Amino acid sequence: MLLVLSEEHKEHLGFLSEVDAPVVGEFGRIAVEFLKKGSNPKIFEGAARKLNVSSESVQHGVEGLMYLLTESSKLMISEVDFQDSVLVLGFSEELNELLLQLYLENRKEIRQILSKLAPSLPHYHNLEWRLDVQLASRALRQQVKPTVTLKLHLEDGAKRRAHVLQTDPATLQHLIHELERALAELKSNHCRRILRNIK
Amino acid sequence: MRFRFCGDLDCPDWVLAEMSTLARMSSVKMKLLCVQVIKDLLDEDIDYDKVSKLTSDAKFESGDIKASIAVLSFILSSAAKHDVDSESLSSELQQLGLPKEHTTGLCKSYEDKHGALQEKLREISLRLGRLEAVNWRVDYTLSSSELKQVNEPTVQLRLQAQDPETDSTQTTTVSITADKFRVLLTELKQAQTMMNALQ
C-alpha cells in the first residue's frame, strides 16, 4: 500500500534534500524524540541558526518527518512500499536509505505510542476486599449475616475512581461462576476459529 | 503442588522462574536484600542505591533487580498474610528450589519482622469511611426569635470522616437536643458492650 503525500507535505520534506546527510539523521532523531516526549520549539531556533535558514523551514522539515513516520507506522507499510512512497520526493539514494532505516528502527515504538491514543473505557486498577459478619444492629440482635465488601479501583486515562460494592457470599459465587464462564468462552470452537483467522 | 504460603494454592509460575535469579546472589547479599524489601513493605523508605550495590556483584540487569524485589515482596507478604510459621516457609521454599543458605536467611528475616508485617497488613486492610476526629460543644440556648425563654441545652457534634469513594476528609456537623442525645448515647453504649464482649 503506497503512502500518498500531499503537495504541502512534499514541499516541507523538500527542505531535507538541501542539507547534508548527518543533519537529516539528526532531524530524524529529533523527530522521534518529539514523538516520544512532545515537541520543544527551542530546538528549531538553535538548528536554524546553525544551518543559516529560517526556523520555520526547520520546523516544517522536522514535522514533515514526524508525520511521515507516524503515517507509515500507522498503516504498517512494508519496506518496498515505503521506499516507493519516498521515491516520489526525489531524494538521493543515501537519503532514502536513511529514512528507511529510521522508519524500520522506530516503527514498533511509534505503534505503541499510537495505540495509547485510542479512546478507552475505564479499566481495572486494583481490587480490595473484606469479609465481615454482621452480629447485631439497632433493630435486631443475635444475627449472623456474612457480607463481602469490595472496593474496585478503576483508571480512566489520568483519573482514578473507586467504587464501593457490597454483596453476600451467594451472589459472589454466582458472579465468579459467570466470569469463569466468560473466560471459558475463549476456548470454545467458535472463538478458536475466529482467533485462528486473525493473523 | 499446593503451598501453604500461597494460601494452599499452586505457586505462581513467575515465582518459580525467579528462584534461579535469587540463587545467583550470595546468601549474605540476599539476606540484606530481604531486609530492604521488608523495609519497603513496612512503608519505610527503601534505599535503591544499597539494592543496586548488593545486586551489582551478581551482575543483575534492571529487569533482574525488579524481578528479585518483586518475588521477595510476594513471598514475605504472602507468608505473613496466611500466617505461615518460618519452618514451613523454609521447607516450602527449598521444595521450590531455593538453596538452603538463602532459605535460612530469608526465614530469619521473616521471623524477626513477622509481627510487624502482620500489623502493617492489618492496617492497610480495607476500611470504608474511617472516623478521623470528633469534636463537641455543649450550648445553652437562652432565648430565640420564636420564644422568649427557651432555656434548653444542646450538643454540637462535629465528625470528620473519610469519604469511602474519594478518600478525602468530609466534615459533618450536627446539633442534637438533650433527649435525642440521650437516645444516641444509650444505643452507642449498647454497641460498645457488644464490641467489648467480642474482644
Interface residues (C-beta under 8 A of the other chain):
Chain A: E128 W129 R130 L135 A136 R138 R141 T149 K151 R161 A162 H163 V164
Chain B: S125 L126 R127 L128 P164 E165 T166 D167 E187 A191 M194 L198
